[in-house]
Structures are given as structure tokens and as C-alpha cells.
């Protein structure tokens, strides 16, 4: 992967993170959930079922962890 591709991935990740924070902070949860559904469809396009299942499992496992805001540590619930 070339440097330009890496920077593009980082920029897209940062945008997604900041967009999520601003939408949630503004109380626009329903609008943000709709956006996530649209993006999920785009992301699934071209992925195999096994890849989708693996990502879904990782998301499920991450959602089960308790996050302490303002800290980098996580603990299981």
C-alpha cells in the first residue's frame, strides 16, 4: 500500500469519527443511524460472507466491552 492510500484511509477514518461525534453531540441519532445503514450497504458490497461474519463478530465483541470515557483502558462487562 502506498503512502497516498494510507493517508486516504486515515483521513476517511478521522472523518467518520468526527462526523459521528458531531451528529451524536447534536442529538441527531436517527439521522446518524440512517447514514450508518447506507454506509453498511456500501461496505458490504464486494465482501464475502465469511468476511462480513468476521467483522460482525468483532463488532459484537467490541460492543460488549465497557468503555471508560477519557481513558484508554477497557474492561469486560
MODELLER restraints for C-alpha pairs under 7 A, 6 or more apart:
rsr = mdl.restraints
at = mdl.atoms
rsr.add(forms.Gaussian(group=physical.xy_distance, feature=features.Distance(at['CA:23:A'], at['CA:29:A']), mean=6.66, stdev=0.5))
rsr.add(forms.Gaussian(group=physical.xy_distance, feature=features.Distance(at['CA:23:A'], at['CA:32:A']), mean=6.24, stdev=0.5))
rsr.add(forms.Gaussian(group=physical.xy_distance, feature=features.Distance(at['CA:44:A'], at['CA:52:A']), mean=6.96, stdev=0.5))
rsr.add(forms.Gaussian(group=physical.xy_distance, feature=features.Distance(at['CA:64:A'], at['CA:77:A']), mean=6.67, stdev=0.5))
rsr.add(forms.Gaussian(group=physical.xy_distance, feature=features.Distance(at['CA:65:A'], at['CA:74:A']), mean=6.71, stdev=0.5))
rsr.add(forms.Gaussian(group=physical.xy_distance, feature=features.Distance(at['CA:65:A'], at['CA:75:A']), mean=6.04, stdev=0.5))
rsr.add(forms.Gaussian(group=physical.xy_distance, feature=features.Distance(at['CA:65:A'], at['CA:76:A']), mean=4.70, stdev=0.5))
rsr.add(forms.Gaussian(group=physical.xy_distance, feature=features.Distance(at['CA:65:A'], at['CA:77:A']), mean=5.80, stdev=0.5))
rsr.add(forms.Gaussian(group=physical.xy_distance, feature=features.Distance(at['CA:66:A'], at['CA:74:A']), mean=6.00, stdev=0.5))
rsr.add(forms.Gaussian(group=physical.xy_distance, feature=features.Distance(at['CA:66:A'], at['CA:75:A']), mean=5.57, stdev=0.5))
rsr.add(forms.Gaussian(group=physical.xy_distance, feature=features.Distance(at['CA:66:A'], at['CA:76:A']), mean=5.84, stdev=0.5))
rsr.add(forms.Gaussian(group=physical.xy_distance, feature=features.Distance(at['CA:66:A'], at['CA:77:A']), mean=5.89, stdev=0.5))
rsr.add(forms.Gaussian(group=physical.xy_distance, feature=features.Distance(at['CA:67:A'], at['CA:74:A']), mean=5.15, stdev=0.5))
rsr.add(forms.Gaussian(group=physical.xy_distance, feature=features.Distance(at['CA:67:A'], at['CA:75:A']), mean=6.95, stdev=0.5))
rsr.add(forms.Gaussian(group=physical.xy_distance, feature=features.Distance(at['CA:68:A'], at['CA:74:A']), mean=6.39, stdev=0.5))
